[in-house]
Amino acid sequence: MAGIAEDAAVELLRTMLRIRRFEERCVELYSATKIRGFLHLYVGEEAVATGIAAHLRPDDAVVATYRDHGHALAKGVSMRAVMAEMFAKVTGCSRGRGGSMHLFDAATRFYGGNAIVGGGLPVAAGLALAEQVQGTDAVAVCCFGEGAVAEGEWHETMNLASLWNLPVLFACENNLYAMGTALARTEADVDLTAKATSYGMTAWSVDGMDVAAVHTAAGRALTAMRAGGGPVFLELKTYRFRAHSMYDPDRYRDKAEIERWKERDPIDAWRALLEDRGVLTAGAFDELDRAVEAEIDDAVEFADASEPEDVAELTRWVYSDDSTVVTGPTGGTR
């Protein structure tokens, strides 16, 4: 258990279970058209967000991708607020305006949810720079897929983060296929840690299916960062059990490969270890699972009973709080 206390070990299991059951319920709700638009699920990757978030403080910032439900829940965003956002209700964390891909909650310092591949990288660097300027030991964590490594923002952000010694953790969730293309088809060198070290920063490759391995690596990285050690890049080798999104026919992966990865399910593996060590009984797991399902039932009920935003409010906060039409110098309006 890599030196993890028993109560903390159970909490890791609970967090992963909350994410998994939430995602499974989202599949049902999407099929029932309660959730619409794009939906990217985190099933299989739960150990990554869970292992990192276990070390985060309330004043630490997190920036994620459009596969962001797990990160939001792990960071402490209310499940009610996340579910209501999925339902496009005004009680959602983004007032129902962002949906699945644009979760946001300033209170927990969860700064997205970002639909642009690599778009969260410079945001995370900016958040880290703000902490550095203010002289705090808070950090910023940026979770992104390996597909973002091909984007210009990745290279620019890595360079600046290293140059300015920013306290930002780059957590690359390498699930091998980005949207639907194998890594070897997009990168001449698939050693992502080598790319990171070329920018002069510490980089490790971690088993992203093992929550203890993620927990250990994240703890080591964040401790060094808080002490002024600068940015760290973690390549977290993981795998999504479901397609890229609910619209994806998933024809680019071999079904046997998916089944092999499912044999390494991070929740099953951690549960088995805890039961083997006598930390958890089968009955205790069932009780934990029932409590998680009850929380999800409550979130769905809350979201269902909530109202969508008033149509009269929909033009607010698009460019400003003022809906006044302004005529520009060339006669155009905005």
C-alpha positions as CSV (number, residue, x, y, z in Angstrom):
1,M,0.0,0.0,0.0
2,A,3.0,2.2,-0.4
3,G,2.8,3.7,3.1
4,I,-0.8,4.8,2.6
5,A,-2.7,4.9,5.9
6,E,-5.7,2.6,6.1
7,D,-8.4,5.3,6.2
8,A,-6.7,7.1,3.3
9,A,-6.6,3.9,1.3
10,V,-10.4,3.5,1.8
11,E,-10.9,7.1,0.8
12,L,-9.0,6.4,-2.5
13,L,-11.4,3.6,-3.2
14,R,-14.4,5.7,-2.4
15,T,-13.2,8.5,-4.7
16,M,-12.6,6.1,-7.6
17,L,-16.0,4.5,-7.0
18,R,-17.8,7.8,-6.9
19,I,-16.3,8.7,-10.3
20,R,-17.0,5.3,-11.8
21,R,-20.6,5.1,-10.6
22,F,-21.2,8.7,-11.7
23,E,-20.0,8.0,-15.2
24,E,-22.1,4.8,-15.4
25,R,-25.2,6.7,-14.4
26,C,-24.4,9.4,-17.0
27,V,-24.5,6.7,-19.7
28,E,-28.0,5.8,-18.6
29,L,-29.1,9.4,-18.5
30,Y,-27.6,10.1,-21.9
31,S,-29.5,7.2,-23.4
32,A,-32.7,8.7,-21.7
33,T,-31.8,12.1,-23.3
34,K,-31.6,13.7,-19.9
35,I,-28.0,14.6,-20.9
36,R,-27.4,15.9,-24.4
37,G,-24.5,17.1,-26.4
38,F,-21.0,15.6,-26.2
39,L,-20.1,13.2,-23.3
40,H,-16.6,12.0,-22.7
41,L,-16.3,9.4,-20.0
42,Y,-13.5,8.7,-17.5
43,V,-14.2,5.0,-17.0
44,G,-10.9,3.2,-16.5
45,E,-8.8,6.3,-15.7
46,E,-10.1,6.9,-12.2
47,A,-6.8,6.2,-10.5
48,V,-5.1,9.2,-12.1
49,A,-7.4,12.0,-10.8
50,T,-7.9,10.2,-7.5
51,G,-4.2,9.6,-6.8
52,I,-3.3,13.2,-7.6
53,A,-6.2,14.9,-5.8
54,A,-5.5,13.1,-2.6
55,H,-2.5,15.4,-2.1
56,L,-4.2,18.7,-3.1
57,R,-5.2,21.5,-0.8
58,P,-8.2,23.8,-1.2
59,D,-5.9,26.6,-2.4
60,D,-4.4,24.4,-5.2
61,A,-5.8,24.9,-8.7
62,V,-6.8,22.2,-11.2
63,V,-7.3,22.6,-14.9
64,A,-8.7,19.6,-16.9
65,T,-9.8,18.6,-20.4
66,Y,-13.2,17.9,-21.8
67,R,-13.0,14.5,-20.0
68,D,-13.4,16.4,-16.8
69,H,-16.1,14.8,-14.6
70,G,-13.7,12.7,-12.6
71,H,-11.3,15.6,-12.0
72,A,-14.1,17.9,-10.8
73,L,-15.5,15.3,-8.4
74,A,-12.0,14.4,-7.1
75,K,-11.2,18.1,-6.5
76,G,-14.4,18.5,-4.4
77,V,-16.9,20.1,-6.8
78,S,-20.4,19.2,-5.5
79,M,-21.9,16.1,-7.3
80,R,-25.2,17.9,-7.3
81,A,-23.6,20.9,-9.1
82,V,-21.9,18.6,-11.7
83,M,-25.0,16.6,-12.4
84,A,-27.2,19.8,-12.7
85,E,-24.6,21.1,-15.2
86,M,-24.9,17.9,-17.2
87,F,-28.7,18.5,-17.3
88,A,-28.1,22.1,-18.4
89,K,-29.8,23.5,-15.3
90,V,-29.2,26.9,-13.7
91,T,-28.0,25.1,-10.5
92,G,-25.1,23.6,-12.4
93,C,-21.6,24.7,-11.6
94,S,-21.5,26.7,-14.8
95,R,-25.2,27.7,-14.6
96,G,-26.0,25.1,-17.2
97,R,-24.1,27.0,-19.9
98,G,-21.1,24.7,-20.2
99,G,-22.4,21.2,-19.9
100,S,-20.2,18.1,-19.8
101,M,-17.1,19.7,-21.3
102,H,-17.0,23.0,-19.4
103,L,-17.3,22.3,-15.7
104,F,-16.0,25.2,-13.6
105,D,-16.1,26.0,-9.9
106,A,-14.1,28.9,-8.6
107,A,-14.9,27.9,-5.0
108,T,-12.9,24.7,-5.2
109,R,-10.4,26.3,-7.7
110,F,-11.5,23.9,-10.4
111,Y,-10.8,26.0,-13.6
112,G,-12.3,23.8,-16.3
113,G,-13.2,21.7,-18.3
114,N,-11.8,22.9,-21.6
115,A,-13.0,21.7,-25.0
116,I,-9.8,22.8,-26.8
117,V,-7.1,20.2,-26.9
118,G,-4.1,21.7,-25.0
119,G,-6.1,24.8,-24.2
120,G,-5.8,24.3,-20.4
121,L,-2.0,24.2,-20.5
122,P,-1.3,28.0,-20.6
123,V,-4.2,28.6,-18.2
124,A,-2.5,26.3,-15.6
125,A,0.9,28.1,-16.2
126,G,-0.8,31.4,-15.5
127,L,-2.4,30.1,-12.3
128,A,1.0,28.8,-11.2
129,L,2.6,32.1,-12.0
130,A,0.0,33.9,-9.9
131,E,0.9,31.8,-6.9
132,Q,4.6,32.3,-7.5
133,V,4.2,36.1,-7.7
134,Q,2.1,36.1,-4.5
135,G,4.8,34.1,-2.7
136,T,2.5,31.2,-1.7
137,D,3.3,27.5,-1.9
138,A,0.1,26.6,-3.7
139,V,0.4,24.7,-7.0
140,A,-1.5,24.3,-10.2
141,V,-2.2,20.9,-11.7
142,C,-2.9,20.5,-15.4
143,C,-4.5,17.2,-16.6
144,F,-4.4,16.6,-20.3
145,G,-4.3,13.7,-22.8
146,E,-1.2,12.6,-24.8
147,G,-2.8,14.1,-27.9
148,A,-2.1,17.6,-26.5
149,V,1.6,16.9,-26.7
150,A,1.3,17.5,-30.5
151,E,-0.1,21.0,-29.9
152,G,1.9,24.2,-30.0
153,E,0.5,25.2,-26.6
154,W,2.2,22.2,-25.0
155,H,5.7,23.2,-26.2
156,E,5.2,26.9,-25.4
157,T,3.9,26.2,-21.9
158,M,6.5,23.6,-21.0
159,N,9.2,26.1,-22.1
160,L,7.8,29.0,-20.0
161,A,7.1,26.8,-17.0
162,S,10.7,25.5,-16.9
163,L,12.2,28.9,-17.7
164,W,10.3,30.6,-14.9
165,N,10.4,27.6,-12.5
166,L,6.6,27.6,-12.1
167,P,4.9,25.4,-9.6
168,V,2.8,23.5,-12.1
169,L,2.3,19.7,-12.3
170,F,1.8,18.5,-15.9
171,A,-0.3,15.3,-15.6
172,C,-0.4,13.7,-19.0
173,E,-3.1,11.0,-19.1
174,N,-1.6,8.8,-21.8
175,N,-4.5,6.6,-22.9
176,L,-2.7,5.7,-26.1
177,Y,-5.3,6.8,-28.7
178,A,-6.1,10.5,-28.2
179,M,-9.4,10.9,-30.0
180,G,-8.9,7.9,-32.1
181,T,-5.3,7.7,-33.4
182,A,-2.6,5.7,-31.9
183,L,0.3,7.7,-30.4
184,A,2.9,6.1,-32.7
185,R,0.9,7.5,-35.7
186,T,1.2,11.1,-34.4
187,E,4.6,11.3,-32.6
188,A,7.9,10.4,-34.1
189,D,9.2,9.7,-30.6
190,V,6.6,8.2,-28.2
191,D,8.8,8.7,-25.1
192,L,6.9,11.6,-23.7
193,T,9.1,11.9,-20.7
194,A,12.1,12.5,-23.0
195,K,10.2,15.4,-24.6
196,A,9.5,16.9,-21.2
197,T,13.1,16.6,-20.0
198,S,14.3,18.3,-23.1
199,Y,12.7,21.4,-21.5
200,G,14.8,21.0,-18.4
201,M,12.2,19.7,-16.1
202,T,11.8,16.6,-14.0
203,A,9.7,13.9,-15.7
204,W,8.6,10.4,-14.7
205,S,6.5,7.7,-16.3
206,V,3.9,6.2,-13.9
207,D,1.5,3.2,-14.0
208,G,-1.8,5.2,-14.3
209,M,-3.9,2.1,-13.5
210,D,-2.4,1.7,-10.1
211,V,-3.8,4.3,-7.7
212,A,-0.9,3.7,-5.2
213,A,1.7,4.4,-7.9
214,V,-0.1,7.6,-8.9
215,H,-0.5,8.6,-5.2
216,T,3.3,8.1,-4.6
217,A,4.4,9.9,-7.7
218,A,2.1,12.8,-7.2
219,G,3.1,13.2,-3.6
220,R,6.7,13.2,-4.4
221,A,6.2,15.8,-7.3
222,L,4.0,18.1,-5.3
223,T,6.3,18.1,-2.2
224,A,9.2,19.1,-4.5
225,M,7.1,21.8,-6.2
226,R,6.0,23.4,-2.9
227,A,9.6,23.7,-1.9
228,G,10.5,25.6,-5.0
229,G,11.6,22.7,-7.2
230,G,9.8,24.0,-10.3
231,P,7.5,22.1,-12.7
232,V,7.1,18.3,-12.9
233,F,5.8,16.3,-15.8
234,L,4.1,12.9,-15.1
235,E,3.2,10.5,-17.9
236,L,0.4,8.5,-16.4
237,K,-0.1,5.4,-18.6
238,T,-3.8,4.6,-18.5
239,Y,-6.6,3.4,-20.7
240,R,-10.2,4.4,-21.2
241,F,-12.5,1.4,-21.2
242,R,-15.2,3.2,-23.3
243,A,-15.0,5.0,-26.6
244,H,-13.6,8.5,-26.9
245,S,-17.2,9.9,-26.6
246,M,-20.7,8.7,-26.8
247,Y,-20.7,9.5,-30.5
248,D,-17.5,7.4,-31.2
249,P,-18.1,4.0,-32.9
250,D,-14.6,3.0,-31.5
251,R,-13.5,1.0,-34.5
252,Y,-9.8,1.8,-34.2
253,R,-9.1,-0.4,-31.2
254,D,-9.0,-4.2,-31.0
255,K,-11.7,-5.5,-28.7
256,A,-9.2,-8.0,-27.2
257,E,-7.0,-5.2,-26.3
258,I,-9.8,-3.4,-24.4
259,E,-10.6,-6.6,-22.5
260,R,-6.9,-7.0,-21.5
261,W,-6.8,-3.5,-20.1
262,K,-10.1,-4.2,-18.2
263,E,-8.3,-7.0,-16.4
264,R,-6.3,-4.2,-14.8
265,D,-9.3,-2.2,-13.6
266,P,-7.9,0.2,-11.0
267,I,-11.0,-0.1,-8.7
268,D,-11.0,-3.9,-8.8
269,A,-7.3,-4.1,-8.1
270,W,-7.4,-1.7,-5.2
271,R,-10.4,-3.3,-3.7
272,A,-8.7,-6.7,-3.9
273,L,-5.6,-5.4,-2.3
274,L,-7.5,-3.8,0.6
275,E,-9.5,-7.0,1.2
276,D,-6.3,-9.0,1.1
277,R,-4.7,-6.8,3.7
278,G,-7.8,-6.9,5.9
279,V,-8.4,-3.2,5.5
280,L,-11.8,-3.8,3.9
281,T,-14.4,-6.6,4.0
282,A,-16.8,-7.5,1.2
283,G,-19.7,-6.2,3.3
284,A,-17.9,-2.9,3.9
285,F,-17.4,-2.5,0.1
286,D,-21.1,-3.1,-0.5
287,E,-22.0,-0.5,2.1
288,L,-19.6,2.0,0.5
289,D,-21.1,1.2,-3.0
290,R,-24.6,1.8,-1.7
291,A,-23.7,5.1,-0.1
292,V,-22.2,6.2,-3.5
293,E,-25.3,5.2,-5.4
294,A,-27.5,7.1,-2.9
295,E,-25.4,10.2,-3.4
296,I,-25.8,9.9,-7.2
297,D,-29.6,9.3,-6.8
298,D,-29.7,12.5,-4.8
299,A,-27.7,14.4,-7.4
300,V,-30.0,13.2,-10.2
301,E,-33.1,14.1,-8.2
302,F,-31.7,17.6,-7.6
303,A,-30.8,18.1,-11.2
304,D,-34.1,16.9,-12.4
305,A,-36.0,19.2,-10.1
306,S,-33.8,22.3,-11.0
307,E,-34.9,24.8,-13.6
308,P,-33.1,25.8,-16.8
309,E,-31.8,29.4,-16.9
310,D,-34.4,32.0,-17.8
311,V,-34.3,32.8,-21.5
312,A,-34.1,36.5,-20.6
313,E,-30.8,35.8,-18.9
314,L,-29.1,33.9,-21.8
315,T,-27.4,36.9,-23.3
316,R,-25.7,37.8,-20.0
317,W,-22.0,37.0,-19.4
318,V,-21.4,36.2,-23.1
319,Y,-19.2,39.3,-23.7
320,S,-20.4,41.4,-20.8
321,D,-23.3,41.7,-18.3
322,D,-24.8,44.3,-20.5
323,S,-27.0,43.3,-23.5
324,T,-27.0,46.8,-24.9
325,V,-26.3,46.9,-28.7
326,V,-23.3,49.0,-29.5
327,T,-22.7,50.4,-33.0
328,G,-19.0,50.2,-34.1
329,P,-17.1,52.7,-36.2
330,T,-17.8,50.8,-39.4
331,G,-21.5,50.5,-38.7
332,G,-21.3,46.9,-37.3
333,T,-23.0,46.0,-34.1
334,R,-22.0,44.0,-31.1
